[in-house]
Amino acid sequence: MSDDPSWDQATKAIHAGQTPEPRTGSVMPPVFQTSTYAQEWPAKHTGYEYARTHNPTREALERALAALESGTDAVAFGSGLAATSTVLQTLSAGAKVVAGDDLYGGTYRMFTQVYAQRDIAFSFRDLTHTDPADAIPEGTDLVWVESPTNPLLKITDIRAVAARCKQIGAKLAVDNTFATPIFQRPLELGADMVVHSTTKYLNGHSDVVGGVVITADPEIATSLRFLQNAVGAVPGPWDTWLTLRGVKTLAIRMERHQQNAKQIVAWLAAHPEVERLHYPMWDEDPGYAVASSQMSGFGGMVSFVLAADLRRAQKFVSSTRLFTLAESLGGVESLIELPASMTHASVPAENRRALGIDDGLVRLSIGIEHVDDQIADLQQAMEISRIS
């Protein structure tokens, strides 16, 4: 079977980049659980020498993800942070990076506590409300965008930022973990690189840690591929196989995540104890207009501020029965967390407050359970936390 560029994303998720295994006809790519490959003669081999450099299972996943994101090359890594780190390793000492001001806590920690100590300068700007010409100065080497952001779900106009980057010769990397290529494809909007934590929606079953960088630029691809091999932060074959299995249901899962999330957003919007609500495809969200112009939907991430102090917010997230109190997101099961105490604890408290990451901010990863059960669980947790 050869890929057809006219295929819908749901079809690509199942078939893109994959053909039956030639020796046996296996429909699913096998798990090539090996560290090395036999050679006929020194340096004469089938194209496979050592598993850090090449692995057929990993390559099947990379081809599938490149096709989904409208890229030419995907380079897989052992975690989302390994993928992020490799993008930064393409920069030279003295490079200047502009990043959004609302970032995953692990990304912020890496930027400020690892690479800032290695002569790379970082500036954090509100790219959602500031003109890109003002936010991104001449001399910038890389712009790092999350859209939607984590955890406030703010929306950046990717086309506008990409245009500014091209004007000044900067590269644009977009973390597309929350939206997935089902609902947003940043390369089509002008980005140079797309980054995913494949741990999240792409895998979708909370049993794998991984990451990927996707590009349509051959020079960037060559640099990333060199670093993948030279630094060695590669995923194992079982992890890539599990992720590839998960990707096959990505489209249908994202539709269900979104369907449930929209009903929960409507319930939260009407709830008297919800002080503020964040969901880009809700028509009262400040990012709705831009989100609607560059996204076809949004999936299952919802954030809201409970009108309560930290103690009650902690009691609320600890009182759910269906929603599991845990970090991460994007699995078939529903998760709940307090960013200030969990995923964004590495962001200084004063920075969190300035951004709007209040002590009462709750982040939901809406799973694919029945929505009536999800709402009932949130309701009973509200009542328990109110009594305590």
Backbone torsions as a table, in degrees:
resi	resn	phi	psi	omega
1	MET	NA	131.3	177.3
2	SER	-107.8	147.9	-178.3
3	ASP	-65.3	145.0	176.4
4	ASP	-116.6	117.2	-176.7
5	PRO	-63.2	-16.0	179.9
6	SER	-84.7	-6.1	180.0
7	TRP	-58.3	144.8	170.9
8	ASP	-68.5	159.1	-179.9
9	GLN	-58.9	-35.3	180.0
10	ALA	-64.5	-35.7	177.7
11	THR	-73.7	-41.8	178.1
12	LYS	-59.7	-39.3	-177.9
13	ALA	-58.7	-30.0	-178.1
14	ILE	-91.1	-35.6	-168.5
15	HIS	-117.2	-22.9	-169.3
16	ALA	-61.0	134.7	175.3
17	GLY	74.6	8.7	-174.4
18	GLN	-128.4	140.2	173.1
19	THR	-135.4	157.0	176.7
20	PRO	-55.8	142.3	179.8
21	GLU	-60.4	127.1	-166.4
22	PRO	-65.7	-32.5	-175.0
23	ARG	-76.4	-40.4	-175.0
24	THR	-109.9	-18.0	-174.3
25	GLY	82.3	12.4	179.8
26	SER	-55.3	126.6	-178.9
27	VAL	-68.4	-41.5	175.9
28	MET	-87.7	137.2	175.6
29	PRO	-57.6	133.9	-180.0
30	PRO	-69.4	162.3	171.4
31	VAL	-86.7	110.1	178.5
32	PHE	-87.5	87.8	-174.6
33	GLN	-89.6	79.0	-179.1
34	THR	-146.9	153.9	176.4
35	SER	-101.2	-21.2	-176.6
36	THR	-147.9	170.3	-174.3
37	TYR	-134.1	143.1	179.4
38	ALA	-68.5	143.5	178.2
39	GLN	-117.1	140.0	179.0
40	GLU	-71.4	-33.0	-175.5
41	TRP	-155.6	153.6	179.4
42	PRO	-49.6	120.6	-179.9
43	ALA	69.6	8.4	174.0
44	LYS	-109.5	110.0	-172.5
45	HIS	-147.0	-176.3	-176.7
46	THR	-84.8	4.1	-172.9
47	GLY	107.7	-3.7	179.4
48	TYR	-124.5	122.7	-180.0
49	GLU	-113.6	-48.0	-171.3
50	TYR	-149.5	140.0	-167.7
51	ALA	-71.0	-20.7	173.4
52	ARG	-63.9	-35.2	-176.5
53	THR	-83.6	-45.3	-177.5
54	HIS	-141.1	138.1	171.6
55	ASN	-148.0	125.1	-175.9
56	PRO	-60.2	-34.1	178.7
57	THR	-67.2	-44.0	177.8
58	ARG	-62.8	-40.6	-179.1
59	GLU	-64.3	-35.1	177.3
60	ALA	-63.0	-43.6	177.2
61	LEU	-63.4	-44.5	-178.5
62	GLU	-61.3	-42.6	178.4
63	ARG	-62.7	-42.3	-179.0
64	ALA	-63.3	-44.3	-177.6
65	LEU	-71.0	-35.9	175.7
66	ALA	-60.5	-43.3	-179.7
67	ALA	-65.3	-41.3	-179.2
68	LEU	-63.9	-34.6	-177.2
69	GLU	-95.6	10.6	-179.5
70	SER	60.2	33.0	176.4
71	GLY	-103.7	176.7	175.4
72	THR	-105.0	-24.6	-177.2
73	ASP	-139.6	137.6	171.2
74	ALA	-126.2	138.3	-177.2
75	VAL	-124.3	115.4	-173.1
76	ALA	-91.5	149.1	-177.7
77	PHE	-136.2	170.0	-175.4
78	GLY	-74.9	-11.5	176.2
79	SER	-163.1	166.3	175.2
80	GLY	-63.4	-37.9	178.2
81	LEU	-68.6	-31.9	174.7
82	ALA	-65.2	-37.6	176.2
83	ALA	-64.7	-45.4	178.0
84	THR	-60.6	-45.8	179.9
85	SER	-59.6	-39.1	-178.6
86	THR	-67.6	-36.0	174.3
87	VAL	-59.4	-43.3	-179.9
88	LEU	-68.3	-29.2	178.3
89	GLN	-69.9	-13.0	174.6
90	THR	-76.7	-11.0	-178.4
91	LEU	-88.9	155.3	176.1
92	SER	-92.5	160.9	174.2
93	ALA	-56.4	139.4	-178.5
94	GLY	88.9	1.0	-179.1
95	ALA	-67.0	155.7	179.8
96	LYS	-117.8	129.0	-178.0
97	VAL	-121.6	131.6	170.5
98	VAL	-106.9	126.9	-179.2
99	ALA	-126.1	155.9	173.5
100	GLY	-61.9	157.1	-176.0
101	ASP	-85.3	-12.9	178.4
102	ASP	-115.3	102.5	-173.8
103	LEU	-129.5	155.7	168.9
104	TYR	-51.5	137.6	-175.1
105	GLY	-58.4	-37.3	179.4
106	GLY	-66.7	-35.1	176.1
107	THR	-67.3	-45.2	178.6
108	TYR	-60.1	-42.6	179.2
109	ARG	-62.9	-43.3	179.4
110	MET	-62.3	-45.1	-178.7
111	PHE	-62.7	-47.7	-170.7
112	THR	-86.3	-28.1	-174.5
113	GLN	-109.8	-9.9	179.0
114	VAL	-115.5	-66.1	-172.7
115	TYR	-78.6	-25.3	174.6
116	ALA	-65.0	-23.4	177.9
117	GLN	-84.0	-3.8	-178.5
118	ARG	-115.4	34.2	172.2
119	ASP	65.2	35.9	167.6
120	ILE	-116.2	128.5	-175.5
121	ALA	-96.1	132.6	-179.1
122	PHE	-117.3	135.0	171.9
123	SER	-121.9	133.4	-178.3
124	PHE	-109.3	119.8	-174.2
125	ARG	-127.3	151.5	173.5
126	ASP	-80.0	91.9	-177.2
127	LEU	-78.4	-3.2	-179.5
128	THR	-86.9	-23.2	-176.6
129	HIS	-124.5	-8.7	-176.1
130	THR	-101.1	138.7	175.4
131	ASP	-57.0	128.5	-179.1
132	PRO	-55.2	-30.5	178.6
133	ALA	-65.8	-29.5	178.2
134	ASP	-86.3	-34.2	-175.4
135	ALA	-80.9	-26.5	-172.7
136	ILE	-119.7	98.6	-175.1
137	PRO	-77.5	162.1	170.3
138	GLU	-55.1	145.4	-179.8
139	GLY	91.5	-4.3	175.5
140	THR	-70.6	136.4	179.8
141	ASP	-97.3	-35.1	-177.1
142	LEU	-144.0	137.9	171.3
143	VAL	-114.5	130.3	-177.9
144	TRP	-114.3	120.7	-175.5
145	VAL	-124.8	134.5	161.3
146	GLU	-105.9	128.9	175.0
147	SER	-151.5	110.2	-1.8
148	PRO	-67.5	154.8	-176.6
149	THR	-83.9	167.2	179.4
150	ASN	-119.6	114.6	14.9
151	PRO	-110.2	2.3	-170.6
152	LEU	-86.1	-5.1	175.3
153	LEU	58.5	36.7	177.0
154	LYS	-76.9	152.0	-174.4
155	ILE	-113.7	129.7	174.3
156	THR	-105.1	139.9	175.1
157	ASP	-74.6	96.5	-174.0
158	ILE	-64.4	-38.3	179.1
159	ARG	-60.1	-44.6	-177.6
160	ALA	-66.6	-42.1	178.7
161	VAL	-66.5	-40.8	178.6
162	ALA	-62.2	-39.2	179.1
163	ALA	-64.0	-41.7	177.7
164	ARG	-64.6	-41.5	179.5
165	CYS	-61.1	-43.4	179.4
166	LYS	-65.8	-34.1	179.9
167	GLN	-63.7	-35.9	-175.2
168	ILE	-109.0	1.6	176.9
169	GLY	81.1	22.7	176.9
170	ALA	-92.6	156.8	174.0
171	LYS	-95.4	146.6	179.8
172	LEU	-117.1	122.7	174.3
173	ALA	-112.9	131.1	-179.4
174	VAL	-119.1	123.6	172.8
175	ASP	-80.8	111.9	-174.6
176	ASN	-107.0	22.2	-174.2
177	THR	-59.0	-43.6	-175.2
178	PHE	-71.4	-41.8	-174.2
179	ALA	-80.7	-37.0	-173.1
180	THR	65.8	160.5	178.8
181	PRO	-68.9	-7.2	174.0
182	ILE	-67.5	-36.7	-174.5
183	PHE	-112.3	-12.6	-179.3
184	GLN	-160.0	136.8	179.4
185	ARG	-130.6	92.2	-172.8
186	PRO	-60.0	-30.3	178.7
187	LEU	-61.5	-34.1	177.9
188	GLU	-70.6	-17.9	179.7
189	LEU	-96.6	0.5	176.1
190	GLY	112.7	-2.0	178.6
191	ALA	-68.7	155.7	177.4
192	ASP	-92.7	-30.0	-179.5
193	MET	-141.4	144.9	171.7
194	VAL	-118.8	133.3	-179.0
195	VAL	-117.8	140.2	174.8
196	HIS	-132.8	143.4	156.0
197	SER	-85.5	104.2	-179.4
198	THR	-70.0	-10.0	172.1
199	THR	-53.8	-32.5	-168.0
200	LYS	-87.9	-121.0	-171.6
201	TYR	-63.7	-36.1	-175.7
202	LEU	-59.4	-44.5	174.9
203	ASN	-78.4	-53.7	168.2
204	GLY	80.4	5.6	-176.8
205	HIS	-129.2	12.7	173.8
206	SER	55.6	35.8	179.7
207	ASP	-131.3	13.0	-177.3
208	VAL	-144.7	145.4	168.3
209	VAL	-114.3	130.3	-179.7
210	GLY	-169.5	172.1	178.3
211	GLY	-152.3	167.1	179.5
212	VAL	-155.5	148.1	169.6
213	VAL	-120.9	132.5	-176.9
214	ILE	-123.4	140.1	-178.9
215	THR	-149.0	162.7	171.1
216	ALA	-116.2	9.6	-179.4
217	ASP	-100.1	116.0	-176.1
218	PRO	-62.7	-32.7	178.6
219	GLU	-67.8	-43.7	177.2
220	ILE	-63.1	-42.2	-179.7
221	ALA	-60.5	-42.4	179.4
222	THR	-62.5	-42.8	179.5
223	SER	-64.9	-44.5	-179.9
224	LEU	-64.9	-40.9	-178.6
225	ARG	-66.7	-37.9	175.9
226	PHE	-60.9	-46.0	-178.2
227	LEU	-68.3	-36.7	176.5
228	GLN	-55.0	-44.3	-179.1
229	ASN	-78.3	-42.2	-173.5
230	ALA	-72.2	-36.1	-178.4
231	VAL	-92.9	-34.7	168.7
232	GLY	87.3	17.6	-178.6
233	ALA	-84.2	58.7	-173.3
234	VAL	-94.9	154.0	174.8
235	PRO	-81.1	154.7	175.6
236	GLY	-78.0	162.3	-176.7
237	PRO	-63.2	-35.2	178.8
238	TRP	-66.5	-40.7	178.4
239	ASP	-63.0	-41.9	180.0
240	THR	-67.7	-36.8	179.0
241	TRP	-66.0	-43.2	178.5
242	LEU	-63.4	-39.5	178.2
243	THR	-65.4	-43.3	178.3
244	LEU	-60.9	-40.3	175.4
245	ARG	-60.4	-44.2	179.8
246	GLY	-63.6	-39.2	-178.2
247	VAL	-58.6	-30.5	-176.5
248	LYS	-61.7	-26.1	178.0
249	THR	-105.4	12.3	-174.1
250	LEU	-57.6	-48.3	-175.0
251	ALA	-61.9	-46.8	-177.6
252	ILE	-70.1	-34.7	176.6
253	ARG	-65.0	-44.5	-177.7
254	MET	-62.5	-36.6	177.3
255	GLU	-63.5	-41.4	-179.7
256	ARG	-71.1	-40.9	175.1
257	HIS	-54.5	-47.4	-177.0
258	GLN	-66.9	-43.3	179.8
259	GLN	-57.8	-46.7	179.2
260	ASN	-66.4	-43.4	-176.5
261	ALA	-61.0	-40.7	-178.6
262	LYS	-62.6	-38.0	178.5
263	GLN	-71.1	-36.0	177.9
264	ILE	-70.0	-37.8	176.4
265	VAL	-60.4	-44.1	179.0
266	ALA	-61.3	-39.0	178.4
267	TRP	-67.3	-44.3	179.6
268	LEU	-64.9	-40.5	-177.8
269	ALA	-60.7	-29.6	-179.2
270	ALA	-93.1	-2.9	-174.9
271	HIS	-82.9	128.5	-176.2
272	PRO	-66.9	-18.2	-177.7
273	GLU	-98.0	7.9	175.4
274	VAL	-98.6	115.4	-174.5
275	GLU	-82.4	-36.8	-177.7
276	ARG	-151.8	145.6	-174.7
277	LEU	-131.8	138.0	179.3
278	HIS	-125.2	118.5	173.3
279	TYR	-162.3	110.9	-169.4
280	PRO	-59.5	-28.3	-179.1
281	MET	-96.1	16.6	169.8
282	TRP	-91.7	130.0	-169.5
283	ASP	-68.9	-8.6	174.9
284	GLU	-98.0	-1.6	178.3
285	ASP	-73.7	138.5	-179.2
286	PRO	-61.5	-21.2	179.4
287	GLY	-93.8	6.5	-171.3
288	TYR	-60.2	-45.1	-175.0
289	ALA	-62.5	-47.4	-179.8
290	VAL	-68.7	-42.1	178.8
291	ALA	-56.9	-42.9	-178.4
292	SER	-66.4	-24.7	-178.6
293	SER	-83.2	-19.4	-175.8
294	GLN	-127.6	-2.6	179.4
295	MET	-126.9	146.8	177.0
296	SER	-98.0	-2.3	179.8
297	GLY	175.4	-174.4	179.3
298	PHE	-145.6	6.7	170.2
299	GLY	72.1	-149.2	-162.2
300	GLY	-115.1	17.2	178.9
301	MET	-92.2	126.6	179.3
302	VAL	-135.3	134.9	173.5
303	SER	-124.6	144.7	176.4
304	PHE	-152.4	155.5	177.5
305	VAL	-103.0	120.3	176.2
306	LEU	-78.7	132.9	178.6
307	ALA	-74.2	77.5	-173.9
308	ALA	-162.4	166.2	175.4
309	ASP	-82.0	177.1	-176.7
310	LEU	-60.0	-40.5	-177.1
311	ARG	-60.9	-44.5	-179.7
312	ARG	-69.6	-38.0	178.2
313	ALA	-61.0	-40.9	177.8
314	GLN	-64.0	-40.6	178.8
315	LYS	-64.8	-40.9	179.8
316	PHE	-59.6	-52.4	-175.6
317	VAL	-70.9	-17.4	178.4
318	SER	-91.1	-2.4	-173.8
319	SER	-107.2	-2.0	178.2
320	THR	-73.4	154.2	-179.5
321	ARG	-112.7	-39.4	178.2
322	LEU	-85.9	-47.7	175.1
323	PHE	-70.1	126.0	178.4
324	THR	-89.8	130.8	175.5
325	LEU	-74.3	105.6	-175.1
326	ALA	-165.6	155.1	172.5
327	GLU	-78.3	177.6	-175.9
328	SER	77.8	-175.6	-172.2
329	LEU	-172.4	172.8	170.2
330	GLY	84.7	4.4	177.8
331	GLY	-87.2	172.6	-180.0
332	VAL	-68.7	-20.8	179.3
333	GLU	-92.9	153.3	-179.8
334	SER	-82.8	137.6	178.6
335	LEU	-125.2	155.2	178.2
336	ILE	-138.7	145.2	178.2
337	GLU	-158.3	162.6	172.8
338	LEU	-105.6	104.1	-176.9
339	PRO	-54.7	-39.7	-177.0
340	ALA	-60.0	-31.4	-178.3
341	SER	-100.8	-12.5	-170.8
342	MET	-124.2	-94.1	-172.0
343	THR	-64.6	-25.2	-176.7
344	HIS	-116.7	22.7	178.0
345	ALA	-65.0	-23.7	179.8
346	SER	-77.4	-9.9	175.7
347	VAL	-85.7	127.0	-178.5
348	PRO	-52.3	143.4	-174.0
349	ALA	-56.4	-40.7	-178.8
350	GLU	-66.0	-34.5	176.4
351	ASN	-67.5	-42.7	178.9
352	ARG	-58.8	-47.6	-177.9
353	ARG	-63.5	-40.4	179.3
354	ALA	-62.9	-33.8	-179.4
355	LEU	-78.9	-20.7	-175.4
356	GLY	102.6	11.2	175.4
357	ILE	-85.4	79.5	-176.5
358	ASP	-72.7	163.3	177.3
359	ASP	-61.0	-27.7	-179.1
360	GLY	-92.8	8.2	179.1
361	LEU	-73.1	124.6	179.9
362	VAL	-112.9	132.8	175.8
363	ARG	-111.1	127.7	177.8
364	LEU	-108.9	136.2	165.5
365	SER	-109.0	104.3	-173.2
366	ILE	-78.3	119.7	-179.8
367	GLY	-83.3	-163.9	-175.5
368	ILE	-108.6	18.2	173.1
369	GLU	-65.9	176.5	177.7
370	HIS	-68.7	134.7	-172.8
371	VAL	-65.7	-30.9	179.0
372	ASP	-62.6	-37.0	178.0
373	ASP	-69.8	-36.6	178.5
374	GLN	-64.2	-47.0	-179.4
375	ILE	-65.6	-41.3	178.6
376	ALA	-60.8	-36.9	-179.9
377	ASP	-67.8	-44.3	178.0
378	LEU	-63.0	-38.6	179.7
379	GLN	-63.9	-44.9	-178.7
380	GLN	-68.5	-32.6	177.1
381	ALA	-69.0	-36.5	175.2
382	MET	-59.3	-45.0	-176.9
383	GLU	-67.7	-42.3	179.6
384	ILE	-63.3	-43.0	-177.9
385	SER	-69.2	-28.2	179.0
386	ARG	-72.2	-35.2	-178.1
387	ILE	-73.3	-37.4	-171.8
388	SER	-66.0	NA	NA
